[in-house]
Amino acid sequence: MVGLIGIFTFFDFIQEMNDLGKGTYNLLSVFSYVV
C-alpha cells in the first residue's frame, strides 16, 4: 500500500521535474553557451 503511494508520488514528482526541467534545460543551455 505504501509502495503504491510512493510510486504515485514518484511519478507526480517526475512530471513536476519535467515541467521544471524545460526551464532548467533552457537555463543550462544558455549557461553552457556563455561558458
LUMGURO-634997 format. One record per residue (C-alpha): x, y, z. Coordinates in Angstrom, 3 decimals. Example, Ala and Ser with C-alpha at 12.3 -4.5 7.8 and 13.67 -1.06 7.14 Angstrom:
BEGIN
+----------+----------+----------+
:       xx :       yy :       zz :
+----------+----------+----------+
:   12.300 :   -4.500 :    7.800 :
:   13.670 :   -1.060 :    7.140 :
+----------+----------+----------+
END
This chain:
BEGIN
+----------+----------+----------+
:       xx :       yy :       zz :
+----------+----------+----------+
:    0.000 :    0.000 :    0.000 :
:    2.755 :    2.417 :    0.989 :
:    4.716 :    1.333 :   -2.093 :
:    1.751 :    2.189 :   -4.315 :
:    1.505 :    5.687 :   -2.804 :
:    5.264 :    6.026 :   -3.216 :
:    5.034 :    5.133 :   -6.908 :
:    2.256 :    7.678 :   -7.494 :
:    4.226 :   10.334 :   -5.620 :
:    7.324 :    9.389 :   -7.619 :
:    5.533 :    9.766 :  -10.963 :
:    3.997 :   13.067 :   -9.840 :
:    7.496 :   14.193 :   -8.864 :
:    8.864 :   13.182 :  -12.285 :
:    6.101 :   15.151 :  -14.010 :
:    6.888 :   18.196 :  -11.865 :
:   10.579 :   17.819 :  -12.729 :
:    9.722 :   17.525 :  -16.433 :
:    7.816 :   20.811 :  -16.263 :
:   10.668 :   22.451 :  -14.345 :
:   13.198 :   20.622 :  -16.496 :
:   12.158 :   22.511 :  -19.621 :
:   13.027 :   25.825 :  -17.963 :
:   16.131 :   24.384 :  -16.319 :
:   17.295 :   22.867 :  -19.608 :
:   16.996 :   26.226 :  -21.359 :
:   18.882 :   27.854 :  -18.496 :
:   21.623 :   25.205 :  -18.708 :
:   21.844 :   25.624 :  -22.484 :
:   22.338 :   29.371 :  -22.103 :
:   24.819 :   28.813 :  -19.270 :
:   26.816 :   26.274 :  -21.307 :
:   26.798 :   28.643 :  -24.272 :
:   28.105 :   31.528 :  -22.141 :
:   30.806 :   29.354 :  -20.575 :
+----------+----------+----------+
END
